[in-house]
């Protein structure tokens, strides 16, 4: 827990330096000299942005929780700040050392949490905007493709396949040469580092700067990633708690592939109600009683008829009941005979069937597999699928958490959509009562809940002001805006798209989006500069900067009074 708190403190330090760097770069764009007012504004922006993030609901909780998220946040803040250090020194000799350090830290962060990789697009845009005086749409698209290629190279090649190749070498060493388990992957790892080391030396001798940088960065990523060896070393000691027992490279490969969580469709697949056509199996290696590798087949999924496959399937989990999806996806109504939970018709005092408005959900399709009687399947429509995406995955499982941190939180009771549990609030009665009913009528135990935080939307308002101020501050401002925006998007909405979450999550998931809240807090800091920009029409800049900084510091103070 002490390490978590220290990591969180360093995260805030790096954030302060990041905000002040961004503000300084905007004010000094095109060779302008920094004035005293600019310096006061920059320092005020850094203090307000960093302190506001400190006391957000999600970060403040993770700052003392013995989990990986505080360290992950620190690495996120650190690599962004290091890239800005490179931006300052990009034209100096040996500036590439910052990029190599970032590569090492990214490899190291994989052993903590993979979310740090989502900073890659923002880092690539910083590089592109710094290296190219003329920014074009074509160049921006090329930079985006390069960013995605780097992500794929690290997440799609380095993370799984270095271990997979080493695991297959281990099979050769154990089953053919009769050597101990893990001997093959040890030899493979040493050989790989020897080859990379020679390649770095050779490209340096030949003056191949680009290839030398790429190979050195790859080596550093692998060197940081090698910290995962501790997982196998620990598992091989057979400790009392040994989840999935990754004591050999094939078991480690299964852990890295997240096999225990199963797969999920992202862009193309079936809805939860689709009929099964066949079972998909995969072959995995395990250690048998004789200490040798053997293979076994495991079911990993299903195939479905082509007519039941859809683009962008959000409602995919067959383990969930239709009613769990229906409450978030249905948006149409119809009038029909009312029934109770047992399916019996409800009747009035005269014995007449009662009719009323009910949700109209799904569309019926007939399926004939050629082996049994045709059956009718109720399948969600594509619009219901999209409604589920917007209402549950985006609104309930992301924007609700976002507003917790920058508007206020109703209480810390896990919500399944109830109006009295776990919603975001503002602390402004008119708004809260409009959304959830009269909040004064809540039971006293809910009113006194320790998770009840009200920020009156002040951090949100300050962040929106900062967002617009940064975007409208000339070329340097709009470039910075896109960097912060893609950091915000990749660590927030992009995760929503990737996780493709199902209803009935076992716990609240706000911790997964801390990087997105970090990015928005940068805009909160920029909001100080935006207000100074407005006030300078009515007073001198130095008093405006001092006054704005002092008043805006009341925002994180108010947040601290709620979340402390």
C-alpha positions in Angstrom: 0.0 0.0 0.0 2.9 2.4 0.7 4.3 1.7 -2.8 0.8 2.4 -4.2 0.7 5.8 -2.5 4.2 6.7 -3.5 3.5 5.8 -7.2 0.3 7.9 -7.0 2.3 10.9 -5.7 4.8 10.6 -8.5 1.9 10.4 -11.0 0.7 13.7 -9.7 4.2 15.2 -9.9 4.6 14.1 -13.6 1.2 15.5 -14.3 2.1 18.9 -12.9 5.2 18.9 -15.1 3.1 17.9 -18.1 0.5 20.6 -17.7 3.1 23.3 -17.1 5.1 22.1 -20.2 2.0 22.2 -22.4 1.0 25.7 -21.1 4.6 27.0 -21.6 4.8 25.6 -25.1 1.6 27.4 -26.1 2.6 30.8 -24.6 6.1 30.6 -26.1 4.9 29.4 -29.6 6.5 31.3 -32.6 9.4 32.5 -30.5 7.3 34.6 -28.1 8.9 35.5 -24.7 7.2 34.2 -21.6 5.9 37.1 -19.4 5.4 37.1 -15.7 1.7 36.7 -16.3 2.3 33.7 -18.5 4.5 32.1 -15.8 1.9 32.6 -13.1 -0.8 31.2 -15.3 1.3 28.1 -16.2 2.1 27.4 -12.6 -1.6 27.9 -11.6 -2.7 25.6 -14.4 -0.3 22.9 -13.3 -1.3 23.1 -9.7 -5.1 23.1 -10.3 -4.9 20.3 -12.9 -2.7 18.1 -10.8 -4.6 18.6 -7.6 -8.0 18.2 -9.3 -6.8 14.8 -10.5 -5.4 13.9 -7.1 -8.9 14.2 -5.5 -11.0 12.6 -8.2 -13.0 9.7 -6.9 -11.3 7.0 -8.9 -7.7 8.1 -8.4 -8.0 8.9 -4.7 -9.4 5.5 -4.1 -6.7 3.7 -6.1 -4.0 5.8 -4.4 -4.2 3.6 -1.2 -5.5 0.3 -2.7 -2.9 -2.5 -2.9 -3.5 -3.0 -6.7 -1.8 -2.4 -10.0 -3.7 0.7 -11.1 -1.7 3.3 -9.1 1.6 2.0 -10.7 -0.1 1.9 -14.1 -1.2 5.5 -13.7 2.4 6.5 -12.7 3.8 4.8 -15.8 1.2 6.5 -18.0 2.1 9.9 -16.6 5.8 9.2 -16.8 5.9 8.2 -20.4 3.8 11.2 -21.5 6.1 13.5 -19.6 9.3 11.8 -21.0 7.9 12.3 -24.5 7.5 16.0 -23.8 11.1 16.1 -22.5 12.1 14.6 -25.9 10.0 17.3 -27.5 12.1 20.0 -25.7 15.4 18.4 -26.8 14.5 16.9 -30.1 17.0 18.9 -32.0 19.9 18.2 -29.6 22.4 15.3 -29.9 21.4 12.1 -28.2 17.7 13.2 -27.9 16.8 9.7 -28.9 17.7 8.5 -25.4 14.3 9.7 -24.2 12.6 7.5 -26.8 14.7 4.5 -25.8 13.9 5.1 -22.1 10.2 5.2 -23.0 10.5 1.9 -24.8 12.0 0.3 -21.7 9.4 1.7 -19.4 6.6 0.5 -21.8 8.1 -3.0 -21.7 8.3 -2.8 -17.9 4.8 -1.5 -17.6 3.5 -4.6 -19.4 4.3 -6.5 -16.3 2.1 -4.2 -14.3 -0.8 -3.5 -16.6 -1.2 -3.4 -20.3 -3.2 -0.2 -20.3 0.0 1.9 -20.6 0.4 0.8 -24.2 -2.7 3.0 -25.1 -0.5 6.1 -24.7 1.3 5.1 -28.0 -0.9 7.1 -30.4 -0.5 10.3 -28.3 3.3 9.8 -28.2 3.4 9.3 -32.0 1.4 12.5 -32.5 3.9 14.4 -30.3 6.7 13.1 -32.5 4.9 13.9 -35.7 4.0 17.5 -34.7 7.5 18.1 -33.4 9.4 16.7 -36.4 7.3 18.2 -39.2 6.7 21.9 -39.5 3.9 21.4 -42.0 1.1 19.2 -40.7 -1.2 17.7 -43.3 -4.2 15.4 -43.2 -2.2 12.8 -45.1 0.6 13.0 -42.6 -1.8 12.8 -39.7 -3.3 9.6 -41.2 0.2 8.1 -41.8 1.1 8.9 -38.2 -2.1 7.2 -37.0 -1.3 4.1 -39.1 2.2 4.0 -37.6 0.7 4.3 -34.1 -1.6 1.4 -34.7 1.3 -0.6 -36.2 3.4 0.0 -33.0 0.5 -1.1 -30.9 0.0 -4.2 -33.0 3.8 -5.0 -32.9 3.9 -4.8 -29.1 0.6 -6.3 -28.2 0.1 -8.6 -31.1 3.6 -9.9 -31.7 6.1 -9.2 -28.8 3.8 -10.0 -25.9 2.3 -13.3 -27.1 4.7 -14.7 -29.7 8.1 -14.2 -27.9 6.7 -16.5 -25.2 5.0 -18.8 -27.7 8.2 -19.4 -29.7 10.1 -19.9 -26.5 7.4 -22.3 -25.3 7.7 -24.4 -28.5 11.5 -24.4 -28.1 10.9 -25.7 -24.6 8.8 -28.6 -25.9 11.8 -29.5 -28.1 14.3 -29.3 -25.2 12.1 -31.3 -22.8 10.5 -33.9 -25.1 13.4 -34.5 -27.5 16.6 -33.6 -25.6 15.3 -34.8 -22.2 16.2 -31.5 -20.5 14.3 -29.9 -17.6 11.2 -27.8 -18.1 12.0 -24.1 -18.8 15.4 -24.9 -20.1 14.3 -24.3 -23.7 12.8 -20.9 -23.1 15.9 -19.8 -21.1 18.1 -20.7 -24.0 15.7 -19.0 -26.4 15.6 -15.8 -24.4 19.4 -15.7 -24.1 19.8 -16.3 -27.8 17.2 -13.6 -28.7 19.0 -11.0 -26.6 22.4 -12.0 -28.0 21.0 -11.6 -31.5 19.4 -8.2 -30.8 22.6 -7.1 -29.1 24.7 -8.0 -32.1 22.1 -6.3 -34.4 22.3 -3.1 -32.4 26.1 -3.1 -32.5 26.2 -3.9 -36.2 23.7 -1.1 -37.2 25.6 1.3 -35.1 28.9 0.4 -36.8 27.2 0.8 -40.2 25.6 4.1 -39.3 22.1 2.9 -39.8 20.5 5.3 -37.4 16.8 4.4 -38.0 17.4 0.7 -37.8 19.6 1.1 -34.8 17.0 3.1 -33.0 14.2 0.6 -33.8 16.3 -2.4 -32.8 17.4 -0.7 -29.6 13.8 0.2 -28.7 12.7 -3.4 -29.4 15.5 -4.7 -27.2 14.5 -2.3 -24.4 10.8 -3.3 -24.7 11.8 -7.0 -24.4 14.2 -6.3 -21.5 11.4 -4.6 -19.6 8.9 -7.3 -20.6 11.3 -10.0 -19.3 10.2 -9.0 -15.8 7.4 -11.4 -16.5 9.9 -14.2 -15.8 9.2 -13.6 -12.1 5.7 -15.0 -12.6 7.1 -18.4 -13.8 9.9 -18.3 -11.1 7.3 -17.8 -8.4 4.9 -20.4 -9.8 7.7 -22.9 -10.0 8.2 -22.6 -6.3 4.6 -23.8 -5.9 3.3 -21.1 -3.4 0.0 -21.5 -1.6 -1.7 -19.0 -4.0 -0.8 -19.9 -7.5 -3.5 -18.9 -9.9 -3.4 -20.8 -13.2 0.0 -22.3 -12.2 2.2 -20.6 -14.9 5.2 -22.6 -13.9 6.1 -23.5 -17.6 6.1 -21.3 -20.7 2.9 -22.8 -22.2 1.0 -22.0 -19.0 2.5 -18.5 -19.0 1.4 -18.1 -22.7 -2.2 -19.1 -21.7 -2.1 -16.4 -18.9 -0.8 -13.7 -21.3 -3.5 -14.7 -23.8 -6.1 -14.3 -21.1 -7.5 -17.8 -22.0 -9.3 -18.0 -18.7 -11.6 -15.2 -19.7 -12.6 -16.6 -23.1 -13.0 -14.7 -26.3 -15.5 -12.0 -27.4 -16.3 -10.6 -30.8 -15.4 -7.0 -31.6 -16.3 -6.1 -35.2 -18.1 -9.1 -36.5 -19.9 -12.0 -34.7 -23.1 -13.4 -33.4 -25.6 -12.1 -30.9 -26.3 -14.1 -27.7 -29.4 -15.8 -29.1 -27.7 -17.2 -32.3 -28.0 -21.0 -32.7 -24.8 -23.0 -32.3 -23.4 -24.7 -35.4 -20.3 -26.4 -34.0 -17.8 -26.2 -31.2 -14.3 -24.7 -31.8 -11.5 -26.4 -30.1 -7.8 -25.6 -29.6 -4.8 -27.7 -28.6 -2.8 -26.8 -25.6 0.3 -28.2 -24.0 0.5 -29.3 -20.4 3.1 -31.2 -18.2 2.1 -34.9 -17.7 3.0 -37.1 -14.8 6.4 -38.0 -16.4 7.4 -34.4 -16.6 7.1 -34.2 -20.4 4.8 -32.0 -22.5 1.5 -33.6 -23.7 -1.4 -32.1 -25.6 -5.1 -31.9 -25.0 -8.0 -30.3 -26.8 -10.1 -27.7 -25.1 -13.4 -26.0 -26.3 -12.7 -22.3 -26.9 -15.9 -21.1 -28.6 -18.7 -21.8 -31.1 -19.4 -21.2 -34.7 -22.8 -19.9 -35.8 -24.8 -20.0 -39.1 -23.8 -17.1 -41.4 -27.3 -15.6 -41.4 -26.9 -14.9 -37.7 -23.6 -13.1 -37.9 -23.6 -9.3 -37.6 -21.3 -6.3 -37.7 -20.4 -4.7 -34.4 -22.0 -7.3 -32.1 -22.4 -5.8 -28.6 -25.0 -8.2 -27.3 -22.9 -11.4 -27.7 -22.7 -13.3 -24.4 -25.0 -16.3 -24.5 -24.4 -16.9 -20.8 -26.5 -13.8 -20.0 -30.3 -14.0 -20.0 -32.4 -12.1 -22.6 -33.9 -10.0 -19.8 -30.5 -8.7 -18.7 -29.9 -7.3 -22.2 -33.5 -6.3 -22.7 -33.5 -3.7 -19.9 -30.7 -1.8 -21.7 -31.5 -2.5 -25.3 -35.2 -2.2 -25.7 -36.6 1.1 -26.8 -39.9 0.2 -28.6 -43.2 -0.4 -26.9 -46.4 -2.2 -27.9 -49.9 -2.8 -26.3 -50.7 -6.4 -25.4 -52.3 -8.6 -22.8 -50.5 -8.3 -19.4 -49.2 -11.4 -17.7 -47.6 -12.1 -14.3 -44.1 -13.7 -13.8 -45.6 -17.2 -14.2 -47.1 -16.3 -17.6 -50.7 -16.2 -16.3 -53.0 -13.6 -17.8 -53.8 -10.7 -15.5 -57.5 -9.9 -15.2 -59.6 -7.0 -13.8 -62.5 -7.3 -11.3 -64.9 -8.4 -14.0 -62.6 -11.1 -15.2 -61.6 -9.3 -18.4 -57.9 -9.6 -19.5 -55.9 -6.5 -18.8 -54.0 -4.8 -21.6 -51.2 -2.4 -21.3 -48.0 -1.0 -22.8 -45.0 -3.3 -22.6 -41.5 -3.2 -24.2 -41.4 -4.6 -27.7 -38.1 -6.3 -28.1 -36.3 -8.3 -30.8 -37.3 -9.8 -34.0 -38.4 -13.4 -34.6 -36.5 -15.5 -37.1 -37.0 -19.1 -38.1 -34.0 -21.4 -38.2 -33.8 -24.9 -39.7 -30.6 -26.8 -39.1 -31.7 -29.7 -41.3 -31.7 -32.2 -38.5 -34.6 -31.2 -36.3 -37.9 -29.3 -36.5 -37.5 -25.6 -37.5 -37.5 -23.3 -34.4 -38.2 -19.7 -33.9 -35.4 -17.6 -32.4 -35.9 -14.1 -31.0 -32.9 -12.0 -32.0 -32.1 -8.4 -31.1 -32.3 -5.9 -34.0 -29.3 -3.9 -35.0 -30.8 -0.7 -33.5 -31.3 -2.5 -30.2 -27.7 -3.6 -30.4 -26.7 0.0 -30.9 -29.0 1.2 -28.1 -27.4 -1.3 -25.8 -23.9 0.0 -26.8 -24.9 3.6 -26.1 -27.1 3.2 -23.0 -25.1 0.5 -21.2 -21.5 0.2 -22.5 -20.9 3.9 -23.1 -23.3 5.8 -20.8 -23.6 3.4 -17.8 -20.1 1.9 -17.9 -18.0 4.9 -19.0 -19.7 8.3 -18.8 -21.3 7.5 -15.4 -17.8 6.9 -14.1 -16.5 10.0 -15.9 -19.1 12.1 -14.2 -18.4 10.5 -10.8 -15.0 12.2 -11.0 -15.9 15.6 -12.4 -19.5 16.2 -11.3 -20.3 14.1 -8.2 -21.2 10.6 -7.0 -24.5 9.6 -5.4 -23.1 6.8 -3.2 -20.6 3.9 -3.4 -23.3 1.2 -3.6 -22.8 -0.9 -6.8 -25.5 -0.1 -9.3 -27.4 -2.2 -11.8 -29.4 0.8 -13.1 -31.4 1.7 -10.0 -32.1 5.4 -9.5 -30.9 5.3 -5.9 -27.6 3.5 -6.3 -24.2 4.5 -7.7 -25.4 7.2 -10.1 -23.5 10.5 -10.9 -25.0 13.6 -9.4 -24.0 17.3 -9.3 -25.1 18.5 -5.9 -27.4 20.9 -7.6 -30.9 19.9 -6.5 -32.7 21.0 -9.6 -30.6 18.9 -11.9 -30.4 15.8 -9.6 -34.1 15.8 -8.9 -34.8 16.0 -12.6 -32.7 13.0 -13.3 -33.5 10.7 -10.4 -36.4 12.1 -8.5 -36.4 14.1 -5.2 -33.1 13.2 -3.6 -34.3 14.6 -0.2 -36.6 11.6 0.0 -33.7 9.1 0.0 -33.3 7.0 3.2 -30.9 8.6 5.7 -28.4 5.8 5.3 -28.0 6.6 1.6 -27.7 10.4 2.3 -24.9 9.7 4.9 -23.1 7.2 2.6 -19.3 7.9 2.7 -19.2 7.7 -1.1 -21.6 10.6 -1.5 -19.5 13.3 -3.2 -20.7 16.5 -4.8 -18.5 18.7 -7.0 -21.2 20.9 -8.4 -19.8 20.2 -11.9 -17.0 22.7 -11.3 -14.2 20.3 -12.4 -16.3 19.5 -15.5 -16.9 23.1 -16.3 -13.2 24.0 -15.9 -12.1 21.1 -18.1 -14.5 22.1 -20.9 -13.2 25.7 -20.7 -9.6 24.3 -20.9 -10.5 22.0 -23.8 -11.8 24.9 -25.9 -9.0 27.3 -24.9 -6.3 24.8 -25.9 -8.0 23.9 -29.2 -8.3 27.6 -30.2 -4.7 28.7 -29.3 -3.3 28.6 -32.8 -1.4 25.7 -34.4 0.5 24.7 -31.3 -2.8 24.7 -29.3 -4.7 22.5 -31.8 -1.8 20.1 -32.0 -1.7 19.7 -28.3 -5.5 19.3 -28.3 -5.2 16.3 -30.6 -2.5 14.8 -28.4 -4.6 15.1 -25.3 -7.7 14.1 -27.1 -6.3 10.8 -28.3 -4.9 10.1 -24.9 -8.4 10.7 -23.5 -10.0 8.6 -26.3 -7.6 5.6 -26.2 -7.7 5.2 -22.4 -11.4 5.7 -22.3 -13.9 5.1 -25.1 -11.4 2.8 -27.0 -11.3 0.5 -23.9 -15.1 0.5 -23.9 -15.1 -0.7 -27.6 -12.4 -3.3 -26.8 -13.9 -4.8 -23.6 -17.4 -5.2 -25.1 -18.8 -5.6 -21.6 -21.9 -7.6 -20.7 -24.6 -6.7 -18.2 -24.2 -7.6 -14.5 -20.6 -6.9 -14.0 -19.3 -8.2 -10.7 -18.0 -4.8 -9.6 -17.7 -1.2 -10.7 -15.1 -0.7 -13.4 -14.1 2.9 -13.1 -10.5 2.0 -12.4 -10.0 0.8 -16.0 -10.5 4.4 -17.3 -8.2 6.3 -14.9 -6.0 7.2 -17.9 -8.9 8.9 -19.5 -9.7 10.9 -16.4 -6.0 11.8 -16.2 -6.2 13.3 -19.8 -9.3 15.3 -18.9 -7.6 16.7 -15.8 -5.0 18.2 -18.1 -7.8 20.2 -19.6 -8.9 21.2 -16.1 -5.5 22.8 -15.7 -5.8 24.5 -19.1 -9.1 25.9 -17.9 -7.1 28.2 -15.6 -5.4 29.7 -18.7 -8.8 30.0 -20.5 -10.3 32.0 -17.6 -7.2 34.3 -17.5 -7.6 34.8 -21.2 -11.2 36.0 -20.6 -10.3 38.2 -17.6 -7.5 40.1 -19.3 -10.1 42.2 -21.1 -11.1 43.7 -17.8 -7.8 43.7 -15.7 -4.1 43.5 -16.1 -2.7 40.0 -16.8 -0.6 39.5 -13.7 -3.5 40.2 -11.3 -5.8 38.2 -13.5 -3.4 35.2 -13.4 -3.0 35.4 -9.6 -6.7 35.8 -9.0 -7.7 33.0 -11.3 -5.2 30.6 -9.9 -6.3 31.3 -6.4 -10.0 31.0 -7.1 -9.6 27.9 -9.3 -7.6 26.2 -6.5 -10.9 26.2 -4.6 -12.1 23.5 -7.1 -9.6 20.8 -5.9 -10.1 22.0 -2.4 -13.8 21.3 -2.7 -13.0 17.9 -4.2 -10.7 17.1 -1.4 -13.4 18.0 1.1 -15.6 15.3 -0.4 -13.2 12.5 -1.3 -10.7 12.7 1.6 
